[in-house]
Amino acid sequence: MMEFFTTAPGALSLALGLTLLVAWESIFAPWAPFFWIYALLAISLPVALGHVPFGSFQDVFRCSRHMLIAGGLMVAWEIGLFHWIYEMVFLRRIGRGRDPSFSVPAAIGDLLQRAEKLTGVPEKYSTLIFAAYTLVWAPLGEEVFYWGYLQNTLRPHYGFALAASLAAVFFAFRHAVHFLYLRGNLPWRPALALSLSAFGSGCVNGWLFEKTGCLTPLIVLHLAMNGLWLATLRLSGHMRARTH
């Protein structure tokens, strides 16, 4: 049975299954939006299958040129286009800068408030959990599953471009699913913005994995980008009221 998941149909089935699990957790589980079951399986299953080419920390220095290129593209895409142009310029110009039906940070704030109501955990602690999830689990778990496992398994069958695109699509959709936690008040515009932002960065990650052949550079870059994203939100004042 486990051998099936080392094939292209098996990898796609597992990716679809974990995506549906994320959706189930978001809609029905009070501990979402932190995806505890998904977070455990997304790391443990690829490790059990032996599809985790971590490499070593020395690969960060070996691949520094490719990391700088990838980092520059991600900053331009995530921070430049989706934060500064969309959030800071466009939404503020139309008077929607703090509207959770338009703004990603505002929608995340609503999500954390709902988590407080459903779990009883104060919002400031939910915010800390969300930050830890973003800075600790995401750089490791997402790289292991979407690139170390999914792209790595699909690559021999579909080629680089299609394998990387499929990994980026699943990666993007997983980010949008966060907002299913809000149920009947689904903020589809922030979900779309977040998924498009994740898709672009996912494609860059796919390229970086193709160039380096290991996950360590991707993990380090993902940690740096998530840290920059959180810092940008705080410095711009988008989530100040949520995190103090």
Backbone as CSV, one residue per row, in Angstrom:
resi,resn,N_x,N_y,N_z,CA_x,CA_y,CA_z,C_x,C_y,C_z
1,MET,0.824,-1.204,0.000,0.000,0.000,0.000,0.865,1.263,0.000
2,MET,1.901,1.283,0.834,2.757,2.462,0.919,3.469,2.724,-0.406
3,GLU,3.766,1.648,-1.158,4.444,1.832,-2.440,3.608,2.650,-3.413
4,PHE,2.286,2.570,-3.292,1.404,3.331,-4.169,1.675,4.825,-4.055
5,PHE,2.003,5.286,-2.855,2.215,6.709,-2.638,3.580,7.181,-3.120
6,THR,4.397,6.276,-3.642,5.643,6.679,-4.285,5.463,6.824,-5.794
7,THR,4.243,6.627,-6.292,3.928,6.806,-7.705,3.252,8.156,-7.901
8,ALA,3.170,8.607,-9.149,2.533,9.890,-9.433,1.050,9.893,-9.038
9,PRO,0.256,8.862,-9.417,-1.146,8.857,-8.964,-1.262,8.821,-7.446
10,GLY,-0.372,8.086,-6.794,-0.408,8.019,-5.343,-0.073,9.350,-4.702
11,ALA,0.928,10.054,-5.246,1.303,11.355,-4.697,0.176,12.365,-4.866
12,LEU,-0.470,12.361,-6.041,-1.595,13.271,-6.262,-2.767,12.923,-5.365
13,SER,-3.002,11.632,-5.157,-4.084,11.209,-4.266,-3.825,11.667,-2.837
14,LEU,-2.580,11.537,-2.396,-2.238,11.956,-1.033,-2.354,13.470,-0.896
15,ALA,-1.908,14.202,-1.906,-2.023,15.659,-1.864,-3.485,16.078,-1.806
16,LEU,-4.326,15.433,-2.611,-5.758,15.744,-2.586,-6.372,15.359,-1.246
17,GLY,-5.972,14.201,-0.716,-6.508,13.749,0.563,-6.146,14.689,1.697
18,LEU,-4.899,15.155,1.742,-4.507,16.077,2.803,-5.177,17.440,2.629
19,THR,-5.417,17.841,1.381,-6.139,19.092,1.147,-7.568,18.998,1.670
20,LEU,-8.215,17.876,1.425,-9.564,17.666,1.943,-9.557,17.589,3.470
21,LEU,-8.495,17.010,4.034,-8.369,16.957,5.485,-8.250,18.367,6.060
22,VAL,-7.468,19.226,5.410,-7.351,20.613,5.845,-8.716,21.298,5.811
23,ALA,-9.474,21.053,4.734,-10.811,21.642,4.633,-11.705,21.138,5.758
24,TRP,-11.642,19.840,6.055,-12.450,19.279,7.139,-12.066,19.901,8.471
25,GLU,-10.764,20.000,8.730,-10.328,20.621,9.983,-10.819,22.062,10.083
26,SER,-10.738,22.787,8.979,-11.125,24.199,8.998,-12.605,24.383,9.279
27,ILE,-13.427,23.488,8.764,-14.872,23.646,8.897,-15.401,23.077,10.206
28,PHE,-14.866,21.927,10.627,-15.483,21.198,11.740,-14.661,21.140,13.017
29,ALA,-13.355,21.375,12.953,-12.512,21.157,14.134,-12.268,22.467,14.880
30,PRO,-12.510,22.507,16.195,-12.315,23.749,16.943,-10.859,24.187,17.030
31,TRP,-9.904,23.242,16.819,-8.490,23.617,16.954,-7.941,24.282,15.691
32,ALA,-8.669,24.199,14.561,-8.249,24.964,13.395,-8.310,26.445,13.780
33,PRO,-7.549,27.351,13.184,-6.879,27.238,11.897,-5.441,26.746,11.944
34,PHE,-5.097,25.931,12.915,-3.704,25.512,13.052,-3.439,24.119,12.498
35,PHE,-4.474,23.404,12.044,-4.326,22.180,11.259,-3.429,21.143,11.931
36,TRP,-3.730,20.727,13.140,-2.823,19.837,13.861,-2.674,18.484,13.171
37,ILE,-3.765,17.886,12.706,-3.675,16.563,12.078,-2.917,16.662,10.765
38,TYR,-3.307,17.624,9.946,-2.602,17.835,8.675,-1.124,18.104,8.908
39,ALA,-0.806,18.960,9.879,0.587,19.322,10.131,1.424,18.104,10.499
40,LEU,0.841,17.188,11.254,1.554,15.965,11.630,1.754,15.055,10.422
41,LEU,0.697,14.832,9.652,0.776,13.898,8.535,1.645,14.428,7.399
42,ALA,1.617,15.735,7.162,2.370,16.301,6.048,3.869,16.095,6.200
43,ILE,4.338,15.941,7.438,5.757,15.659,7.663,6.006,14.162,7.808
44,SER,5.183,13.490,8.602,5.459,12.085,8.932,5.315,11.157,7.732
45,LEU,4.336,11.403,6.863,4.140,10.513,5.722,5.305,10.571,4.732
46,PRO,5.758,11.745,4.275,6.926,11.769,3.401,8.176,11.179,4.035
47,VAL,8.367,11.421,5.341,9.526,10.842,6.029,9.435,9.321,6.015
48,ALA,8.230,8.783,6.282,8.040,7.331,6.266,8.278,6.742,4.876
49,LEU,7.960,7.518,3.841,8.150,7.050,2.471,9.580,7.252,1.980
50,GLY,10.372,7.970,2.728,11.763,8.182,2.354,11.961,9.233,1.287
51,HIS,10.994,10.136,1.107,11.082,11.157,0.066,11.401,12.520,0.675
52,VAL,12.493,12.618,1.391,12.844,13.884,2.019,14.337,14.169,1.797
53,PRO,14.710,14.751,0.670,16.121,15.068,0.407,16.529,16.367,1.100
54,PHE,16.751,16.299,2.411,17.034,17.513,3.175,18.324,18.189,2.734
55,GLY,19.375,17.419,2.472,20.674,18.018,2.245,21.294,18.424,3.568
56,SER,22.210,19.368,3.536,22.869,19.847,4.749,22.882,21.374,4.747
57,PHE,23.265,21.932,5.893,23.294,23.389,5.988,24.323,23.997,5.048
58,GLN,25.343,23.216,4.679,26.334,23.706,3.735,25.720,24.015,2.376
59,ASP,24.599,23.369,2.068,23.926,23.629,0.797,23.396,25.052,0.718
60,VAL,23.161,25.676,1.867,22.718,27.072,1.870,23.793,27.953,1.246
61,PHE,25.053,27.692,1.587,26.154,28.473,1.031,26.439,28.062,-0.416
62,ARG,26.345,26.780,-0.686,26.577,26.285,-2.042,25.574,26.861,-3.025
63,CYS,24.353,27.065,-2.557,23.265,27.507,-3.439,22.891,28.961,-3.182
64,SER,23.794,29.747,-2.621,23.455,31.114,-2.215,23.008,31.972,-3.397
65,ARG,23.612,31.784,-4.570,23.228,32.589,-5.731,21.780,32.308,-6.130
66,HIS,21.426,31.029,-6.182,20.055,30.674,-6.525,19.072,31.146,-5.445
67,MET,19.508,31.104,-4.192,18.642,31.573,-3.112,18.396,33.077,-3.211
68,LEU,19.426,33.835,-3.577,19.265,35.277,-3.721,18.293,35.607,-4.855
69,ILE,18.401,34.874,-5.957,17.475,35.082,-7.070,16.049,34.759,-6.634
70,ALA,15.881,33.591,-5.999,14.555,33.181,-5.547,14.000,34.150,-4.511
71,GLY,14.843,34.577,-3.583,14.394,35.517,-2.563,13.951,36.841,-3.152
72,GLY,14.705,37.340,-4.138,14.329,38.587,-4.791,12.984,38.482,-5.492
73,LEU,12.758,37.357,-6.170,11.475,37.148,-6.847,10.329,37.065,-5.846
74,MET,10.560,36.370,-4.713,9.507,36.248,-3.707,9.188,37.587,-3.056
75,VAL,10.208,38.379,-2.766,9.979,39.693,-2.170,9.170,40.571,-3.120
76,ALA,9.543,40.551,-4.404,8.809,41.354,-5.385,7.362,40.896,-5.496
77,TRP,7.137,39.577,-5.458,5.797,39.025,-5.636,4.945,39.173,-4.376
78,GLU,5.457,38.669,-3.251,4.661,38.645,-2.019,4.575,40.014,-1.355
79,ILE,5.733,40.636,-1.131,5.761,41.898,-0.391,5.434,43.070,-1.316
80,GLY,6.054,43.092,-2.500,5.836,44.215,-3.405,4.437,44.256,-3.973
81,LEU,4.007,43.162,-4.626,2.718,43.167,-5.312,1.546,43.004,-4.359
82,PHE,1.594,41.947,-3.513,0.406,41.623,-2.730,0.320,42.372,-1.406
83,HIS,1.432,42.848,-0.889,1.316,43.641,0.336,1.285,45.135,0.023
84,TRP,2.331,45.649,-0.587,2.397,47.093,-0.774,1.405,47.596,-1.810
85,ILE,1.366,46.968,-2.979,0.479,47.481,-4.030,-0.977,47.164,-3.724
86,TYR,-1.272,45.905,-3.364,-2.663,45.541,-3.101,-3.160,46.082,-1.763
87,GLU,-2.408,45.802,-0.695,-2.881,46.174,0.641,-2.692,47.661,0.929
88,MET,-1.480,48.154,0.713,-1.134,49.499,1.162,-1.581,50.594,0.201
89,VAL,-1.618,50.277,-1.091,-1.982,51.303,-2.072,-3.430,51.149,-2.517
90,PHE,-3.761,50.009,-3.129,-5.081,49.834,-3.720,-6.186,49.851,-2.661
91,LEU,-6.068,49.009,-1.628,-7.150,48.933,-0.638,-7.297,50.229,0.144
92,ARG,-6.193,50.882,0.460,-6.308,52.153,1.175,-6.935,53.226,0.298
93,ARG,-6.639,53.163,-0.990,-7.206,54.164,-1.890,-8.715,54.034,-1.993
94,ILE,-9.217,52.797,-1.936,-10.671,52.602,-2.039,-11.331,52.517,-0.661
95,GLY,-10.546,52.795,0.389,-11.102,52.826,1.739,-11.389,51.458,2.332
96,ARG,-10.665,50.422,1.895,-10.901,49.064,2.386,-9.668,48.491,3.073
97,GLY,-8.767,49.333,3.528,-7.494,48.869,4.057,-7.603,47.964,5.266
98,ARG,-8.662,48.111,6.062,-8.824,47.269,7.247,-10.121,46.474,7.205
99,ASP,-10.635,46.286,6.004,-11.870,45.539,5.809,-11.541,44.057,5.627
100,PRO,-11.988,43.174,6.540,-11.638,41.751,6.437,-12.220,41.049,5.220
101,SER,-13.150,41.681,4.526,-13.655,41.073,3.297,-12.766,41.399,2.095
102,PHE,-11.731,42.242,2.316,-10.789,42.601,1.260,-9.340,42.353,1.670
103,SER,-9.003,42.678,2.909,-7.610,42.670,3.364,-7.219,41.326,3.977
104,VAL,-6.082,40.789,3.547,-5.602,39.517,4.097,-5.302,39.630,5.589
105,PRO,-4.518,40.622,6.057,-4.255,40.712,7.501,-5.518,40.886,8.324
106,ALA,-6.468,41.685,7.830,-7.713,41.879,8.570,-8.517,40.588,8.631
107,ALA,-8.511,39.816,7.531,-9.217,38.536,7.522,-8.559,37.550,8.481
108,ILE,-7.231,37.575,8.562,-6.534,36.721,9.514,-6.892,37.125,10.941
109,GLY,-7.029,38.430,11.173,-7.461,38.890,12.486,-8.831,38.344,12.853
110,ASP,-9.770,38.348,11.906,-11.088,37.766,12.160,-10.981,36.274,12.444
111,LEU,-10.112,35.617,11.715,-9.912,34.184,11.904,-9.417,33.893,13.323
112,LEU,-8.495,34.710,13.824,-7.959,34.499,15.172,-9.014,34.829,16.234
113,GLN,-9.865,35.806,15.962,-10.950,36.096,16.898,-11.927,34.920,16.976
114,ARG,-12.215,34.308,15.822,-13.110,33.147,15.842,-12.455,31.983,16.580
115,ALA,-11.142,31.832,16.424,-10.431,30.779,17.146,-10.570,30.981,18.650
116,GLU,-10.539,32.248,19.091,-10.715,32.528,20.524,-12.099,32.093,20.986
117,LYS,-13.131,32.363,20.174,-14.489,32.013,20.564,-14.688,30.499,20.626
118,LEU,-14.087,29.770,19.680,-14.322,28.331,19.605,-13.446,27.533,20.560
119,THR,-12.249,28.016,20.839,-11.319,27.251,21.673,-11.208,27.788,23.087
120,GLY,-11.581,29.054,23.292,-11.410,29.667,24.598,-10.012,30.182,24.836
121,VAL,-9.128,30.026,23.860,-7.762,30.545,23.981,-7.774,32.028,23.649
122,PRO,-7.282,32.915,24.541,-7.293,34.347,24.258,-6.606,34.661,22.935
123,GLU,-7.093,35.696,22.264,-6.597,36.002,20.922,-5.098,36.276,20.897
124,LYS,-4.564,36.888,21.962,-3.129,37.173,21.949,-2.314,35.885,21.923
125,TYR,-2.843,34.826,22.565,-2.149,33.546,22.519,-2.379,32.840,21.190
126,SER,-3.576,33.007,20.627,-3.810,32.467,19.286,-2.875,33.110,18.275
127,THR,-2.632,34.412,18.461,-1.711,35.115,17.568,-0.302,34.558,17.700
128,LEU,0.111,34.270,18.937,1.445,33.686,19.142,1.535,32.288,18.531
129,ILE,0.465,31.498,18.667,0.448,30.170,18.061,0.531,30.285,16.545
130,PHE,-0.232,31.232,15.993,-0.211,31.439,14.544,1.179,31.855,14.073
131,ALA,1.839,32.734,14.827,3.189,33.160,14.479,4.171,31.985,14.558
132,ALA,4.030,31.163,15.607,4.901,29.991,15.731,4.651,29.002,14.593
133,TYR,3.386,28.823,14.242,3.028,27.954,13.115,3.681,28.468,11.836
134,THR,3.660,29.791,11.660,4.209,30.407,10.456,5.721,30.322,10.406
135,LEU,6.363,30.460,11.565,7.821,30.541,11.595,8.513,29.206,11.869
136,VAL,7.808,28.265,12.485,8.446,26.998,12.864,7.966,25.853,11.974
137,TRP,6.645,25.623,11.973,6.168,24.467,11.214,6.195,24.707,9.706
138,ALA,5.672,25.852,9.249,5.502,26.077,7.811,6.801,25.937,7.016
139,PRO,7.925,26.550,7.438,9.136,26.398,6.639,9.616,24.953,6.532
140,LEU,9.311,24.133,7.529,9.724,22.732,7.490,8.659,21.858,6.825
141,GLY,7.442,21.897,7.354,6.401,20.989,6.892,6.015,21.202,5.443
142,GLU,5.875,22.455,5.026,5.468,22.713,3.645,6.549,22.345,2.658
143,GLU,7.810,22.597,3.003,8.890,22.199,2.090,8.974,20.679,1.973
144,VAL,8.823,19.995,3.110,8.900,18.532,3.094,7.805,17.948,2.213
145,PHE,6.566,18.427,2.375,5.472,17.792,1.637,5.405,18.243,0.182
146,TYR,5.359,19.545,-0.051,5.058,20.013,-1.405,6.237,19.891,-2.360
147,TRP,7.460,19.999,-1.860,8.601,19.903,-2.765,9.427,18.641,-2.527
148,GLY,9.758,18.355,-1.274,10.525,17.139,-1.006,9.775,15.893,-1.394
149,TYR,8.449,15.902,-1.221,7.647,14.727,-1.571,6.903,14.892,-2.885
150,LEU,5.992,15.876,-2.983,5.084,15.948,-4.128,5.833,16.246,-5.434
151,GLN,6.554,17.343,-5.478,7.276,17.659,-6.719,8.326,16.598,-7.021
152,ASN,8.992,16.117,-6.002,10.048,15.126,-6.192,9.486,13.816,-6.748
153,THR,8.272,13.464,-6.362,7.646,12.235,-6.854,7.090,12.411,-8.262
154,LEU,6.510,13.579,-8.544,5.898,13.824,-9.849,6.925,14.127,-10.942
155,ARG,8.078,14.651,-10.559,9.081,15.114,-11.532,9.478,14.054,-12.553
156,PRO,9.785,12.804,-12.180,10.203,11.815,-13.176,9.095,11.442,-14.166
157,HIS,7.849,11.638,-13.778,6.721,11.230,-14.617,6.200,12.365,-15.495
158,TYR,6.179,13.583,-14.951,5.547,14.700,-15.648,6.519,15.766,-16.129
159,GLY,7.777,15.672,-15.726,8.726,16.732,-16.048,8.671,17.854,-15.036
160,PHE,9.683,18.721,-15.091,9.812,19.765,-14.078,8.644,20.739,-14.081
161,ALA,8.275,21.284,-15.245,7.294,22.369,-15.294,5.948,21.939,-14.724
162,LEU,5.436,20.798,-15.147,4.133,20.358,-14.668,4.193,19.940,-13.208
163,ALA,5.264,19.239,-12.816,5.394,18.813,-11.418,5.454,20.019,-10.489
164,ALA,6.240,21.030,-10.851,6.351,22.230,-10.020,5.037,22.994,-9.980
165,SER,4.338,23.050,-11.112,3.061,23.761,-11.164,2.012,23.083,-10.287
166,LEU,1.959,21.748,-10.341,0.992,21.026,-9.518,1.287,21.213,-8.032
167,ALA,2.560,21.152,-7.665,2.922,21.377,-6.265,2.515,22.780,-5.828
168,ALA,2.726,23.772,-6.694,2.367,25.154,-6.365,0.854,25.324,-6.247
169,VAL,0.081,24.619,-7.087,-1.379,24.705,-7.021,-1.890,24.163,-5.688
170,PHE,-1.412,22.986,-5.288,-1.836,22.421,-4.002,-1.399,23.315,-2.842
171,PHE,-0.193,23.852,-2.936,0.332,24.756,-1.916,-0.542,26.002,-1.802
172,ALA,-0.940,26.564,-2.941,-1.757,27.773,-2.952,-3.142,27.511,-2.375
173,PHE,-3.753,26.405,-2.786,-5.104,26.112,-2.326,-5.123,25.857,-0.823
174,ARG,-4.077,25.222,-0.305,-4.006,24.977,1.130,-4.034,26.287,1.911
175,HIS,-3.422,27.339,1.380,-3.450,28.627,2.063,-4.846,29.242,2.057
176,ALA,-5.556,29.112,0.939,-6.909,29.672,0.868,-7.855,28.973,1.834
177,VAL,-7.615,27.687,2.067,-8.503,26.891,2.921,-8.504,27.390,4.362
178,HIS,-7.462,28.108,4.771,-7.453,28.707,6.110,-8.786,29.393,6.419
179,PHE,-9.323,30.108,5.442,-10.469,30.974,5.696,-11.798,30.232,5.729
180,LEU,-11.792,28.924,5.422,-13.014,28.141,5.619,-13.405,28.110,7.096
181,TYR,-12.460,28.420,7.958,-12.721,28.473,9.399,-13.788,29.513,9.730
182,LEU,-13.918,30.520,8.849,-14.917,31.565,9.076,-16.288,31.162,8.562
183,ARG,-16.382,29.999,7.961,-17.637,29.386,7.519,-18.494,30.326,6.673
184,GLY,-19.664,30.695,7.176,-20.615,31.444,6.373,-20.154,32.827,5.967
185,ASN,-19.087,33.322,6.574,-18.580,34.661,6.254,-17.235,34.554,5.536
186,LEU,-17.163,33.664,4.545,-15.905,33.388,3.856,-15.390,34.633,3.142
187,PRO,-14.204,35.139,3.503,-13.639,36.307,2.821,-12.922,35.859,1.541
188,TRP,-13.660,35.756,0.449,-13.108,35.150,-0.757,-12.022,36.006,-1.406
189,ARG,-12.104,37.318,-1.255,-11.069,38.168,-1.853,-9.717,37.979,-1.157
190,PRO,-9.650,38.038,0.186,-8.380,37.728,0.846,-7.909,36.300,0.577
191,ALA,-8.840,35.343,0.509,-8.450,33.962,0.209,-7.816,33.874,-1.161
192,LEU,-8.386,34.570,-2.138,-7.827,34.570,-3.491,-6.473,35.254,-3.513
193,ALA,-6.357,36.405,-2.831,-5.081,37.117,-2.798,-3.992,36.277,-2.151
194,LEU,-4.328,35.618,-1.023,-3.342,34.801,-0.331,-2.936,33.596,-1.171
195,SER,-3.900,32.977,-1.859,-3.575,31.807,-2.671,-2.744,32.194,-3.885
196,LEU,-3.031,33.337,-4.513,-2.215,33.785,-5.647,-0.800,34.126,-5.200
197,SER,-0.684,34.749,-4.043,0.632,35.045,-3.486,1.404,33.755,-3.231
198,ALA,0.723,32.764,-2.639,1.370,31.478,-2.352,1.716,30.733,-3.632
199,PHE,0.857,30.819,-4.651,1.135,30.121,-5.907,2.423,30.651,-6.557
200,GLY,2.571,31.983,-6.607,3.786,32.550,-7.188,5.029,32.128,-6.435
201,SER,4.970,32.200,-5.111,6.129,31.778,-4.309,6.363,30.276,-4.431
202,GLY,5.266,29.505,-4.576,5.406,28.066,-4.768,6.125,27.733,-6.062
203,CYS,5.832,28.481,-7.114,6.536,28.260,-8.384,8.023,28.574,-8.240
204,VAL,8.338,29.647,-7.522,9.742,29.992,-7.289,10.420,28.897,-6.460
205,ASN,9.721,28.387,-5.451,10.262,27.298,-4.646,10.539,26.066,-5.509
206,GLY,9.609,25.772,-6.434,9.806,24.648,-7.329,11.060,24.798,-8.168
207,TRP,11.291,26.013,-8.663,12.512,26.288,-9.429,13.757,26.119,-8.567
208,LEU,13.691,26.634,-7.335,14.844,26.542,-6.437,15.150,25.086,-6.093
209,PHE,14.119,24.290,-5.867,14.338,22.872,-5.581,14.942,22.161,-6.793
210,GLU,14.491,22.522,-7.983,15.045,21.934,-9.195,16.530,22.261,-9.328
211,LYS,16.912,23.458,-8.965,18.302,23.887,-9.101,19.206,23.309,-8.017
212,THR,18.662,23.138,-6.812,19.507,22.726,-5.683,19.440,21.234,-5.401
213,GLY,18.284,20.607,-5.646,18.131,19.180,-5.400,17.973,18.807,-3.938
214,CYS,17.812,19.801,-3.061,17.642,19.503,-1.635,16.774,20.580,-1.000
215,LEU,16.342,20.321,0.228,15.343,21.175,0.871,15.918,22.261,1.777
216,THR,17.148,22.110,2.236,17.680,23.062,3.209,17.631,24.502,2.714
217,PRO,18.037,24.803,1.477,17.921,26.194,1.006,16.477,26.687,0.996
218,LEU,15.523,25.798,0.642,14.122,26.193,0.618,13.613,26.482,2.024
219,ILE,14.015,25.670,2.992,13.580,25.857,4.374,14.086,27.187,4.921
220,VAL,15.357,27.476,4.694,15.942,28.724,5.191,15.274,29.927,4.529
221,LEU,15.060,29.860,3.223,14.422,30.972,2.519,12.971,31.145,2.958
222,HIS,12.261,30.053,3.154,10.859,30.124,3.600,10.777,30.764,4.984
223,LEU,11.672,30.388,5.882,11.707,30.997,7.209,11.946,32.494,7.105
224,ALA,12.898,32.899,6.260,13.199,34.320,6.096,12.010,35.078,5.520
225,MET,11.349,34.490,4.523,10.211,35.164,3.892,9.026,35.289,4.852
226,ASN,8.750,34.232,5.611,7.648,34.311,6.572,7.943,35.323,7.671
227,GLY,9.207,35.364,8.112,9.582,36.370,9.101,9.435,37.773,8.553
228,LEU,9.834,37.982,7.299,9.695,39.296,6.662,8.228,39.664,6.499
229,TRP,7.399,38.681,6.141,5.970,38.931,5.966,5.330,39.371,7.289
230,LEU,5.636,38.660,8.386,5.077,39.037,9.681,5.587,40.399,10.130
231,ALA,6.875,40.659,9.912,7.438,41.950,10.303,6.818,43.082,9.490
232,THR,6.569,42.844,8.211,5.964,43.865,7.359,4.558,44.198,7.829
233,LEU,3.808,43.181,8.227,2.456,43.421,8.741,2.489,44.267,9.999
234,ARG,3.423,43.963,10.898,3.509,44.728,12.144,3.951,46.165,11.890
235,LEU,4.992,46.342,11.060,5.531,47.673,10.818,4.533,48.565,10.077
236,SER,3.729,47.947,9.211,2.741,48.735,8.453,1.504,49.046,9.287
237,GLY,1.397,48.435,10.480,0.272,48.726,11.362,-0.957,47.888,11.091
238,HIS,-0.881,46.918,10.156,-2.061,46.156,9.798,-2.583,45.300,10.946
239,MET,-1.653,44.719,11.729,-2.099,43.798,12.769,-1.726,44.274,14.160
240,ARG,-1.395,45.535,14.306,-0.949,46.042,15.599,-2.022,45.857,16.670
241,ALA,-3.254,46.140,16.288,-4.343,46.000,17.269,-4.573,44.557,17.640
242,ARG,-4.202,43.636,16.756,-4.425,42.233,17.018,-3.344,41.626,17.918
243,THR,-2.148,42.196,17.904,-1.026,41.529,18.537,-0.536,42.237,19.799
244,HIS,-1.163,43.285,20.226,-0.787,43.956,21.471,-1.792,43.658,22.566
